[in-house]
């Protein structure tokens, strides 16, 4: 039995919390110098839901968490917990009164305290014995009770992440906020620690908001995803909805690597260098932006829709990353092609696009 199996078997079931609904209503935020970080953001995390807050650096994700936790006041708007205002024009509950836990990106463990004392740090309302008991229970939930008297420096990054999670869960918060909790982990550890964290969140039944800039991580963890850009909410929904029906080119590009072409509609179609595609609802002559996912190409050495010449190939294991020259395209077309579909010496080949991997947007609205 390996260490991961022993950890899974020894971990006790997480204590159940009373999950709450956390809602942001028309939240805006600006720093003292006038720079705007959030602009009229409204969405809610439902009870027991894991909602992933996704977006590039500088999109306002961490600021939203800080506002929810009570570390940072918003400029305008309200934060509600189970429809009770906890931050707004006339109310501002301090962090310790909100029943909201926060796991920082760097875990923020105290190096001079034992693991046990780190976990019971936020249990000041309990007696010493009660706090110790709750802290040990929290450590058992994450499989680290044997390290109670150790210090943070002896733990791996994954173990430190679990200590930070135990500390946040020890007071049994109604909502748990996690700010890019896996960003400091080795890539080999991420999958296992992420899966374990999700399992603990499910058992504890706390509402959770997890900040990430990684679309795949958001799709793996989130019941729903809220996508931000430049301090504004772009789209919310499940992973499948955001992948298949992005509202604009920015949303599409966050979940897929794209080839982008400009075209004009004619008779409900647009003609691109890689083929004609449907453009329903576009008037004749209307400008369109066509995005084709890199995974959306079929290739053949004998037949297809469009002739192409291979410029470069990179072997990636299951797939090859291939760049093609295509007549009418002002830059190389990129594709991810399953290994073995083309012979090693192939140069002039044929491309066909899968219609399900084509997205058409009104030009000018791509980044709205």
N, C-alpha and C positions, 0 to 999 in steps of 0.2 A: 504494500500500500504506500503510495507516495505522499509527500507532505500536504499537497492540495487535498487529497482524499481524506487524510486524517483531520485536516482543518474543517472540511465540510461536515464530517461526521460528528466532530466534537462541538461545533457551534450550536448554541441553544437558539430556539426560536425567539425572534425579537419581540419585545413587549409591544403590545398594540397601543397606538395613540388614537385620539379622536381627530380624524383628518378634517381639515377645514378648507373652505373655498377662499382663495386669495385673489382679489381683483384689483387691477389697476384701472383707474378711470381718468382719462384725459391728462395723463402725466406729462408734464414738461419740466425740463431742468436746464439751468444755465449756470456757469461759474461766474464768479465776481467780475471777471474781465469781459463778460458778455458772451462768451462762446457757448453756443447752444449744443447740448449733448442729447437731449430728448425732446421730441416734438409731438405732443398730443397723442401719447401711446395709451391704448385701451385694449386689454385682454384679461382673461381670468384662468387660473389653474383650478380645476375642479377637485373636490374631495377625493383623496387617494390616488390622484393622477400624477404621473411623472411627465412634466412638461419640459421640453428642451428649448432653451432660449439660444437661438443660433444667429450668427452674423459675423462679419469680419471685425478685425481690431478697430476700435473707435466707433463702433455702431451703437454703444450705449448699454450693452448687456450688463456689465458689472455695476454701472451706475444704478440701473433698475434694482439689482439685488440689494445694494446699499440703501436705497430708498425703502425697500420692503422691510429690511432689517432694522431700520431706524438709525442707521449710521449717518445718512445724508438726507437732508430735507429736500423735497421737490420744490420747484418754483411755483407750480400750480397743479391742480388735480387732486385726486384722493386715492388712498389705499384702503381697501376694506377687507376685513377678515370675517367670514360668515356674515356679510352684509353690515358689519359694525365698522364704522370709520375708525381707523387707527392712525391715520395721517391725513390731514386735510387743512382747509383754511382755519379751522377753529380747534382742531385736535392734533396733538402729536404725542403719542405714547412712546416712552423711552424703550430702548431695545429689550430690556429685561421684563417688560410688561406685555410683550407681543406674542409669546409662545411660538417664536420663529427661531429656528436654529440655522447657523451659518457655518459652512465648511470653506475655508479660504483656499486659494490656489496653492499657496506654499505650506498648507497644513497648519502653520502658526503654533507648533508645539513648543512648550517651554522646556529648553534643554536642561535646566537645573531641577526639574521636577520628574518624579518617577512617572511611568505610564499611568499608573492608577491615579496619582495626584493630578495629572493632566486631564484625565477623564472626569474626575469629580470637581474640577475647578469651577464649573458653572452650576454646581448644586448647593449654593450657599443657603438656600431656603430650608434645607434639610439638616437634621442633626448629623454629627460626625459619623455615627454608626450607620444611619440611613443612607448618607451620601456614599459611604464606602460600599455598602451593599448594592446600591443602584449602579455605581461605577463598575463593580465587578460583573454585574449582570450585563451591562453594556459591553464590557470587554469580552464576555462569553459569547455575545451575539456575533462578534466579529472574529471569534476564535483566537483571541490573544490573552486570555486570562493567565496563562503561564508566564507572561511577560509583565505582570502587574508591578513588580518591584524593579524592573529594568529601566533604563533611561533611553530617550529617543534615539541617541546616536548609534545604538546597537541594532536598530531595526532597519530593514530595507525600505526603499521608497514605497512599495506596495503596503508594507506593514504600517508605516507611518500614516499612510492614507486611511487605513482602517481604524487606527487610533483616533484620527481626526473625526471620522464618521461616528465612532463610538461616543466621543465627547459631545458631538452635536445631538445624538439621539438620546443621551442619558437623561436629559430633562423631559423626554417624550414630547417634543414640540408638535404643534398641529401642522406646521409647515417647515420643510427643510430646504434651505437654499445652498447650492453647491456651485462654486465659482471655478470652472475648468479644473475639476478635481483630479483628472488623469493626465494633465499636460506635462507633469514632471516625471512621469513613469517611463521606464524602458519600453520600447515598442512591443517586446515579447511579453511583458507583464500586463499590458493594457487590457487585452481581451479578457483574461481571467479575473483581474481585479474589477473591471467594469461589470462583468457578469455577476460576480459575487456581491458587488454594491447594489446592483439592481435587485438581486434576490433579497437582500436585507431590507431595502426600501419597500418591496412588496410585502414582506412579513410585518414590518412595523406599521404599514398602512398610512404612513404620513404622506401628505401632499408634498411633492418635491418639484423644485424648479432647478434644472441643471444647465449651467451656462457652458457653451462650447462653440468653437469656430469650425469644428469638424462635422461636415454634413453626414458622413457615414456613422459617426458616433451618435449624432442626434437621431438618426433613423433606427439604430440598434436599441437605444434606450427609451426614447420618448413615446408615450401614448399619443401625444400631439407635439407639434413643433411650432414655435413662434419665430419667424424670420425678421430680423431687423437690418436696416441699412441707414446710415447717417442719422441715427436717432429716431427714425420713424419705423412703424410696423408695416412690413411689406405684405405678409401673408401668414395665416395660421391654418393648421389642419394636420391630418395624419401624414405619415411619410409617403404613402402611396399617392395621396391627393397632391402634395407639393411636387412630387416627382413627375407625375403624369399630367398635371394641370397647373403648371406655374403661371402666375398672373403676369409676369413680364420676363424679359431676357435676363435680368439680374437673378431672379429666383431660379430660372432654368439653369443658369450657369453655375449656381451654387451647388446644385445636385448632380451636374453632369459636365464633362468636358465637351465643348461645342465647337463646331465649324459654323461660322456665321456668314451669311450672304445677303446682299441687298437685291431686291427684285421688284417688278411691277406686276400687279394682278391683271389678268385678262381672261374673261369667260370663266371666272371662279378658280383659276389656276395661277401659279407663279412658276416661272422658268428659271432654274438656277443652273450653275455649271455642273451639278451632280444629278440633275434630273428635274422633271416637272412634279410639283406637289399641289395638293388641293389648298385653296385659300377661301374657305367659305365665309361669306359676309363681306368680302372685299369688293369694292366697286372697281370697274375697269379703269386702269391707269393709277390706282392707289398704290402708294409705296409700301412695301412690306419688308420686314426683316425675317429671314428664314434661318433657323438654327437646326443643325443636324448633329445628333450625339455622335461622339467618336465610336461608340459601340454599335452604331446604326447602319454599318455598311456590310453588304455581302460582296465577296470578291471571287473572281474566277479568271482562269487563264484562257477560257474558250468562249464565254458568252456573258452578256450583261447589258446594261443600259448606256454606260458612259465609258469611253476609253480613258485610261490613266497610265502614267509612267511612274514606277517606283523610284523615289529619290533617296530614301534611307529606310533601314529596318533596324529595330532594336528588339532583341529577344528578352522577354520578361517572364518566361516560364510558361504559364498557361496561354498567354497571348503574346503577339508581337505588336509593337508600336511602329506603325508604318506611315511615312509621309509620301504623298503622291502629287505629281503635277497633273492638273486637269485643265483642259482648254477653257478659257473664260474666267478662271479663278485667279485673282491677283496675288494669292499666296498659297503655299502648299496646303492640301487637304490632309488632315490627320485622321487616322483610324486605328482602332484596337481590333485586331483580327486574330482569331484562334489559330494557334500554331499548327502547322501542317496543311493549312488551306492553300498555300502557295508553295511552289517548289523553291528550293534554295536559289536557283539562278533566274527566277522570274523577274522580268523587267516591265514589259508592256502587258497590261492586264485590263480587266473589265470591272467596273464598279456598279453596284445597284444599291439603292437606299431602301431601308425598311420604313414604311410610312409611319409606323408607331413611334419611331425615333426622330420624327420631324416635328418642329414647333414653329408656328408662324405668328408673328406679332406685328402690330401696326407700327410703322417706322415713326420714331419720335417718342413712343411710349415704352421703349424697351427697358428703361431704368426708372420708370415712375415709381 
